C-alpha cells in the first residue's frame, strides 16, 4: 500500500487452528521508505508461532537408569527415567522486531549492502528437564514437578521419573545481520576473456541470547561456544564465471568465545564455589575458519544435452573443529568441520 512518494506499508494476518494444540493468530506489519534511489529503510513487527512437532507431542517413550542425589536424605538414589511426549503442549509464541536499511549506491554500480537489527522474544518455549532438575524442583515445593516423581512401579529402583517437554521457558535474542554483494563485469579488466566476478559476504553478530527457565539465573550465552550462538558467524564467497566455467572460493567460520559464559575465570583469589557460576582457570575457546573451493565446467555433448562436471573441496586447509575438554569432541557440528578435508565430484546432465 503506497502512502506517499517512497513510503509504503504492508501487512498480513493468519488464523490457524491446530487439531493438536488449538487456535492461534499470527500477524505482520511493516513498512519501507526510500527517500532517494540509493537507500531504502525498512521495519517489520510480527507475531510468530511454532506448533509442537510430532515427537514432542507423541514420543512413545524411552527409558534409562540413572542416579540422582536425593535432597530429602542426602543419599544417591538409582532412578528409572522415562522420557515421553506431552500431548498438552501449546504452540510457542514470539514477538519479532526487525529494523534495517538497504544501500545501493549509484556511484558503485553492482554493489549492494543491507544491515538489519533484530530482536526476538519467545514465550512458552518448549524445553525439557531431566531427573536431577525435576527432583530438585520437587524438593523446593514446586508441585508441577512433584507430579513427575513417584515410586518405581517395578519395585527394583528407588524412584520413577517421568520426563516430558512442556511450555515453560522464555528466550530473548537480538543481533545484527549484514549482507553485502558486488557484481563486477570483467570485460574491461580482462577484455580477451571477459566473465563476471561476484563477491558476496554475510555476517551475523549476536548481541544477546538469554534462555530463562525461571529456575536458575538467566545468563546471556551469546559468545558461549558450548551452549549459545557465537558472537560472530560469517561467510564470504567470490565467484568468477564464464559461459563454460566457474570457480568459487568460500571462507566461513565463527569468532572466538568462552567455553561457558557462566564460568568465572580466575587463577588466584577465586570466589567461593557457586553451582551456577563455577570457577575455571582458562575460559577462552578459539574460533574456526574454513576455506572451501568449488569448480564447475559446462559443456554440450552433440545433441544429447547439457552437461556439468563439478568438484567441491570442503575444508581445504584441513583445519580442526572446535574441541571441548570433557570429551575432545567438537562443541557444535553446525559450525565445525568434523570430517577434515573432503572431496566431492560428479556430473549433472540435462537431456
C-alpha positions in Angstrom: 0.0 0.0 0.0 1.8 3.1 -1.2 1.2 6.0 1.3 3.4 8.8 -0.2 6.4 9.1 -2.5 8.9 6.5 -1.5 6.8 5.3 1.5 4.8 2.0 1.6 3.0 -0.1 4.2 2.4 -3.9 4.2 0.6 -6.2 6.5 -0.7 -9.7 6.8 -2.7 -11.9 9.3 -3.4 -15.6 9.5 -5.7 -17.6 11.7 -4.7 -21.2 12.3 -6.5 -24.0 14.2 -4.2 -26.9 15.1 -6.0 -30.2 15.8 -3.4 -31.0 18.4 -2.6 -27.7 20.1 -5.5 -25.3 19.4 -6.1 -21.9 17.8 -3.5 -19.2 17.2 -3.4 -15.9 15.4 -0.3 -14.6 13.7 0.3 -11.3 12.0 2.9 -9.0 10.5 3.0 -5.2 9.9 5.9 -3.4 8.1 6.9 -0.5 6.1 9.6 0.8 3.7 10.8 4.3 3.0 13.1 5.1 0.1 13.8 8.9 0.2 16.4 8.6 -2.6 17.2 5.8 -5.1 20.4 4.8 -3.2 18.9 3.9 0.1 15.8 2.2 1.5 14.8 1.9 5.1 12.6 -1.0 6.3 10.9 -2.2 9.5 8.8 -5.1 10.4 6.9 -6.2 13.6 5.4 -9.7 13.7 3.7 -12.2 15.9 5.0 -15.7 15.0 4.3 -19.2 16.3 5.8 -22.7 16.2 3.5 -25.6 16.9 4.9 -28.6 18.7 6.1 -31.3 16.4 5.0 -35.0 16.4 8.0 -36.2 18.5 7.4 -33.5 21.2 3.7 -34.4 21.4 3.6 -38.2 21.0 7.1 -39.6 21.6 6.4 -43.2 22.6 8.9 -43.3 25.4 12.5 -44.2 26.1 13.8 -45.3 29.4 17.1 -45.3 31.1 18.6 -46.0 34.6 20.4 -43.1 36.1 21.5 -41.8 39.5 20.3 -38.6 41.3 21.2 -37.0 44.6 18.2 -37.3 46.8 17.8 -33.9 48.6 15.4 -35.4 51.2 18.0 -37.7 52.7 21.3 -36.6 51.1 21.8 -40.1 49.6 22.3 -41.1 46.0 19.3 -43.0 44.6 19.0 -45.1 41.4 16.0 -44.0 39.3 14.2 -45.2 36.3 13.8 -42.2 33.9 11.1 -42.4 31.3 11.1 -39.7 28.5 7.8 -39.3 26.7 6.0 -36.8 24.6 3.4 -34.3 26.0 0.1 -34.1 24.2 -0.9 -31.0 26.1 1.8 -28.8 24.7 0.8 -25.4 23.3 2.4 -23.5 20.4 5.5 -21.3 21.1 4.8 -17.6 20.6 7.3 -15.0 19.5 7.3 -11.2 19.0 9.9 -10.2 16.4 11.1 -6.8 15.5 13.4 -6.1 12.5 14.7 -2.6 11.6 17.3 -2.0 8.8 18.3 -0.5 5.6 19.5 -1.4 2.1 22.1 0.7 0.4 22.7 0.5 -3.4 24.9 3.5 -4.2 24.7 4.7 -7.8 28.4 5.7 -7.8 29.3 2.0 -7.3 27.3 0.1 -9.9 26.7 -3.6 -8.9 27.2 -3.0 -5.1 24.6 -3.6 -2.5 24.7 -3.9 1.3 21.9 -4.4 3.8 22.1 -4.0 7.6 19.3 -5.2 9.9 18.9 -5.2 13.7 16.6 -7.9 15.0 15.1 -8.5 18.4 13.0 -11.7 19.2 11.2 -12.5 22.4 9.9 -16.1 22.6 7.4 -17.1 25.2 6.1 -20.6 26.1 9.3 -22.1 24.6 9.2 -25.9 24.6 12.0 -27.3 26.7 12.6 -30.3 29.0 14.1 -31.0 32.4 15.6 -34.4 33.4 15.8 -36.4 36.6 18.1 -34.3 38.8 16.4 -31.0 38.0 12.9 -32.5 38.4 13.8 -33.9 41.8 15.4 -30.7 43.0 12.4 -28.6 42.0 10.0 -31.0 43.7 12.1 -30.7 46.8 11.8 -27.0 46.7 8.0 -27.3 46.7 7.1 -26.9 43.1 4.1 -29.3 42.8 4.1 -29.4 39.0 7.4 -31.2 39.2 6.4 -33.5 42.0 3.7 -35.0 39.8 6.6 -36.4 37.7 8.2 -38.1 40.6 6.9 -41.4 42.1 7.9 -44.9 43.2 9.2 -47.2 40.6 6.3 -49.4 39.6 8.6 -52.4 39.1 9.9 -52.1 42.6 13.5 -52.5 41.5 14.6 -48.9 42.0 14.0 -46.1 44.5 12.3 -43.6 42.2 10.5 -43.3 38.9 10.9 -40.0 36.9 8.6 -39.0 34.1 10.5 -36.5 31.9 8.4 -34.8 29.3 8.7 -31.5 27.4 6.5 -28.6 28.4 6.0 -24.8 27.8 8.0 -23.1 30.5 10.9 -21.2 29.1 11.4 -17.7 27.7 14.1 -16.9 25.1 15.3 -13.5 24.1 17.7 -12.8 21.4 18.9 -9.8 19.5 21.7 -9.0 17.0 22.7 -7.5 13.7 22.6 -9.2 10.2 24.9 -7.9 7.4 24.6 -8.9 3.8 26.8 -7.4 1.0 27.3 -8.2 -2.6 29.3 -6.8 -5.5 28.8 -7.8 -9.2 31.7 -6.8 -11.4 31.8 -7.4 -15.2 35.3 -8.3 -16.2 35.2 -7.2 -19.8 37.1 -4.1 -19.0 39.8 -5.8 -16.9 40.1 -8.9 -19.0 38.9 -7.9 -22.4 40.0 -11.0 -24.1 38.4 -13.3 -21.5 35.5 -11.4 -20.0 33.3 -13.1 -17.5 31.8 -11.9 -14.3 33.1 -11.6 -10.7 30.6 -11.9 -7.9 31.7 -11.2 -4.3 29.2 -11.9 -1.5 29.5 -11.6 2.2 27.2 -12.5 5.1 27.8 -11.9 8.8 25.6 -12.2 12.0 26.6 -10.5 15.2 24.6 -11.9 18.2 24.4 -9.3 20.9 22.1 -11.2 23.3 20.8 -14.8 23.7 19.1 -15.5 27.0 17.1 -18.6 27.8 15.2 -18.1 31.1 13.7 -21.2 32.6 12.7 -19.3 35.8 14.6 -21.9 37.9 18.2 -20.8 37.5 20.0 -17.5 36.8 19.3 -16.2 33.2 22.7 -15.9 31.5 23.5 -14.2 28.2 25.0 -17.1 26.2 26.0 -15.0 23.1 29.6 -16.0 22.5 29.2 -19.2 24.6 30.7 -21.9 22.4 29.1 -24.8 24.1 25.5 -23.6 24.8 24.9 -20.5 22.8 25.4 -18.9 19.4 28.8 -17.4 18.6 29.3 -13.7 18.8 30.1 -13.6 15.1 29.1 -16.0 12.3 30.4 -15.2 8.8 30.6 -16.5 5.3 32.3 -14.8 2.3 32.5 -16.1 -1.2 33.9 -14.9 -4.5 32.8 -16.5 -7.8 34.4 -15.9 -11.2 32.2 -17.3 -14.0 32.4 -17.7 -17.8 29.8 -19.3 -20.0 31.5 -22.7 -19.7 33.4 -22.5 -16.5 33.1 -21.1 -12.9 35.2 -21.2 -9.8 34.1 -20.2 -6.3 36.2 -19.6 -3.2 34.4 -19.6 0.2 35.7 -18.5 3.6 33.5 -19.3 6.6 33.7 -19.5 10.4 32.9 -18.2 13.8 34.6 -15.9 16.2 36.4 -16.9 19.4 34.4 -17.1 22.5 34.1 -18.5 26.0 33.9 -22.2 27.0 30.9 -21.1 29.1 29.6 -17.6 30.0 28.6 -18.8 33.4 32.2 -19.6 34.4 34.3 -17.2 36.4 37.9 -17.2 35.1 40.5 -16.9 37.8 43.7 -18.5 39.0 44.0 -17.0 42.4 41.7 -15.2 44.9 38.8 -17.1 43.3 35.3 -16.5 44.8 33.6 -19.3 46.9 32.1 -22.1 45.0 28.8 -21.4 43.3 27.0 -24.2 41.4 25.7 -21.7 38.8 28.9 -19.7 38.5 31.8 -22.2 39.0 35.4 -21.1 38.6 37.8 -22.1 35.8 41.4 -21.2 35.1 41.0 -20.7 31.3 37.7 -19.9 29.8 38.6 -18.9 26.2 38.0 -21.1 23.1 39.4 -20.4 19.7 37.1 -19.7 16.8 37.0 -21.6 13.5 38.0 -20.7 10.0 37.4 -22.9 6.9 38.2 -22.4 3.3 36.3 -24.2 0.5 36.6 -24.4 -3.3 34.1 -25.3 -6.0 34.8 -25.9 -9.7 32.2 -26.3 -12.4 32.7 -27.0 -16.1 29.8 -26.8 -18.5 29.6 -28.3 -22.0 27.1 -29.6 -24.5 27.7 -33.1 -26.0 26.5 -33.3 -29.6 22.7 -33.3 -29.5 22.4 -35.3 -26.3 22.0 -32.4 -23.9 23.8 -30.0 -21.5 26.4 -31.4 -19.0 28.2 -30.1 -15.9 31.3 -31.6 -14.4 31.9 -30.4 -10.8 34.4 -30.7 -8.0 33.9 -29.5 -4.4 36.6 -29.3 -1.9 35.5 -28.7 1.7 37.9 -27.5 4.4 40.8 -27.2 2.0 43.3 -26.5 4.7 42.2 -29.5 6.8 41.5 -27.2 9.8 40.5 -28.7 13.2 37.0 -28.3 14.7 36.2 -26.5 18.0 37.0 -29.0 20.7 35.7 -29.2 24.3 37.8 -30.6 27.2 35.4 -33.2 28.6 35.3 -35.5 25.6 37.6 -34.0 23.0 34.6 -33.8 20.6 33.5 -30.8 18.6 31.4 -28.3 20.6 28.9 -27.9 17.8 28.9 -29.7 14.4 26.8 -26.8 13.0 30.0 -24.6 12.9 32.7 -27.2 13.0 34.0 -29.5 10.2 34.2 -33.0 11.7 35.4 -34.8 8.6 38.5 -32.7 7.8 39.3 -32.2 4.1 36.7 -33.7 1.9 36.2 -34.0 -1.9 33.0 -34.5 -3.8 32.8 -34.7 -7.6 30.2 -35.6 -10.1 28.3 -35.0 -13.3 25.0 -33.3 -13.8 23.2 -33.5 -17.1 20.0 -32.3 -18.7 18.6 -34.2 -21.6 
